[in-house]
Amino acid sequence: MAVGRFGGIVSEKCMVIAIDGPAGSGKSSTAREIARRLGFVHLDTGAMYRAITLKGLRAGVHYEDTARLAAMMQSTEIRFTGTPPNMQVWMDGEDVSEAIRSDEVTRSVSDYCKPDVVRRELVSQQREIGAAQAVVTEGRDVTTVVFPEAELKFFMTASPEERARRRQKDFAKLGVEKSLDELVEEIRARDHKDSTRDHSPLRKAEDAEVIDTTRMNFEEQVSYIVDRAATLRR
């Protein structure tokens, strides 16, 4: 064991369950519930990138302005408190749990995910958290870049139409009305951005298991991964 740069104890025996997949595939809600049932930490990497996006938009820092982004990253603190389903995301001492889910952040997060200066710093923090405790984490590159040696690796997907329906429900909870056609186009554009970006593009790891959730309900997808974890821990 060793002490990490954020003060955590690093142990090679901590289990990491890593889930990659496109937007709207169900990986975030699934990861939260898996973490709750197993008593693991939910490492929400997407929330970390959303927090950076929110800060960049507020400060008027363009995602292509590498110098200002680098300075912003050095002065940004992101942390999580609580446990699923009552977990909070904090950025520089502010609870941004709801603000990072806005339509504006959702439309811009892919752009702020691209710069290497952003990804390098956040990946470093994510790896340290995963080395210090058992975690369930999800994103676009957690199985390929962040945790390539994770004990369990999954690629969760669903049809664009099903993912659009899920997004529509999420936006409705925020009081935002969007048509299914509009959301399908946004999802396809997001997929293209994520899969063609220069740094850490969205792709399935060779040893990741594919889970198509198009016709699966929430309980089925959660139970499947929980059972896989329980088998591995025996």
Solvent accessible surface area in square Angstrom, and as a share of the most:
residue,aa,sasa,rsa
1,M,185,0.82
2,A,63,0.49
3,V,108,0.62
4,G,15,0.14
5,R,139,0.51
6,F,113,0.47
7,G,53,0.51
8,G,24,0.23
9,I,87,0.44
10,V,41,0.24
11,S,17,0.11
12,E,171,0.77
13,K,191,0.81
14,C,28,0.17
15,M,24,0.11
16,V,11,0.06
17,I,0,0.00
18,A,0,0.00
19,I,0,0.00
20,D,0,0.00
21,G,0,0.00
22,P,8,0.05
23,A,3,0.02
24,G,13,0.13
25,S,0,0.00
26,G,15,0.14
27,K,11,0.05
28,S,40,0.26
29,S,42,0.27
30,T,0,0.00
31,A,0,0.00
32,R,82,0.30
33,E,28,0.13
34,I,0,0.00
35,A,1,0.01
36,R,124,0.45
37,R,93,0.34
38,L,30,0.15
39,G,69,0.66
40,F,19,0.08
41,V,57,0.33
42,H,1,0.01
43,L,1,0.00
44,D,5,0.03
45,T,4,0.02
46,G,28,0.27
47,A,0,0.00
48,M,1,0.01
49,Y,15,0.06
50,R,20,0.07
51,A,0,0.00
52,I,1,0.00
53,T,0,0.00
54,L,16,0.08
55,K,37,0.16
56,G,0,0.00
57,L,54,0.27
58,R,131,0.48
59,A,58,0.45
60,G,53,0.51
61,V,7,0.04
62,H,95,0.42
63,Y,58,0.22
64,E,129,0.58
65,D,49,0.25
66,T,84,0.49
67,A,77,0.60
68,R,117,0.43
69,L,0,0.00
70,A,33,0.26
71,A,66,0.51
72,M,13,0.06
73,M,8,0.04
74,Q,145,0.64
75,S,76,0.49
76,T,16,0.09
77,E,102,0.46
78,I,18,0.09
79,R,102,0.37
80,F,45,0.19
81,T,43,0.25
82,G,52,0.50
83,T,99,0.57
84,P,11,0.07
85,P,107,0.67
86,N,106,0.54
87,M,33,0.15
88,Q,57,0.25
89,V,7,0.04
90,W,64,0.23
91,M,8,0.03
92,D,70,0.36
93,G,50,0.48
94,E,73,0.33
95,D,67,0.35
96,V,0,0.00
97,S,30,0.19
98,E,143,0.64
99,A,35,0.27
100,I,0,0.00
101,R,80,0.29
102,S,41,0.26
103,D,34,0.17
104,E,92,0.41
105,V,1,0.01
106,T,21,0.12
107,R,136,0.49
108,S,20,0.13
109,V,3,0.02
110,S,3,0.02
111,D,20,0.10
112,Y,10,0.04
113,C,10,0.06
114,K,71,0.30
115,P,19,0.12
116,D,57,0.30
117,V,22,0.13
118,V,0,0.00
119,R,8,0.03
120,R,140,0.51
121,E,38,0.17
122,L,2,0.01
123,V,11,0.07
124,S,42,0.27
125,Q,25,0.11
126,Q,1,0.00
127,R,112,0.41
128,E,25,0.11
129,I,47,0.24
130,G,2,0.02
131,A,28,0.22
132,A,29,0.23
133,Q,72,0.32
134,A,29,0.22
135,V,0,0.00
136,V,0,0.00
137,T,0,0.00
138,E,3,0.01
139,G,6,0.06
140,R,34,0.12
141,D,5,0.02
142,V,0,0.00
143,T,1,0.01
144,T,22,0.13
145,V,45,0.26
146,V,3,0.02
147,F,20,0.08
148,P,61,0.38
149,E,154,0.69
150,A,12,0.10
151,E,81,0.36
152,L,7,0.04
153,K,22,0.09
154,F,1,0.00
155,F,29,0.12
156,M,0,0.00
157,T,32,0.18
158,A,9,0.07
159,S,37,0.24
160,P,38,0.24
161,E,75,0.34
162,E,34,0.15
163,R,8,0.03
164,A,0,0.00
165,R,106,0.39
166,R,53,0.20
167,R,48,0.18
168,Q,62,0.28
169,K,137,0.58
170,D,66,0.34
171,F,8,0.03
172,A,65,0.50
173,K,169,0.72
174,L,88,0.44
175,G,68,0.65
176,V,48,0.28
177,E,172,0.77
178,K,23,0.10
179,S,61,0.39
180,L,69,0.34
181,D,115,0.59
182,E,79,0.35
183,L,2,0.01
184,V,17,0.10
185,E,105,0.47
186,E,52,0.23
187,I,7,0.03
188,R,117,0.43
189,A,54,0.42
190,R,35,0.13
191,D,34,0.18
192,H,119,0.53
193,K,69,0.29
194,D,2,0.01
195,S,54,0.35
196,T,79,0.46
197,R,14,0.05
198,D,134,0.70
199,H,77,0.34
200,S,22,0.15
201,P,39,0.25
202,L,19,0.09
203,R,127,0.46
204,K,82,0.35
205,A,7,0.05
206,E,171,0.77
207,D,101,0.53
208,A,9,0.07
209,E,56,0.25
210,V,79,0.46
211,I,9,0.05
212,D,80,0.41
213,T,0,0.00
214,T,32,0.19
215,R,219,0.80
216,M,55,0.25
217,N,87,0.45
218,F,88,0.37
219,E,85,0.38
220,E,85,0.38
221,Q,8,0.03
222,V,0,0.00
223,S,33,0.21
224,Y,84,0.32
225,I,0,0.00
226,V,25,0.14
227,D,86,0.45
228,R,86,0.31
229,A,0,0.00
230,A,35,0.27
231,T,80,0.46
232,L,84,0.42
233,R,132,0.48
234,R,219,0.80
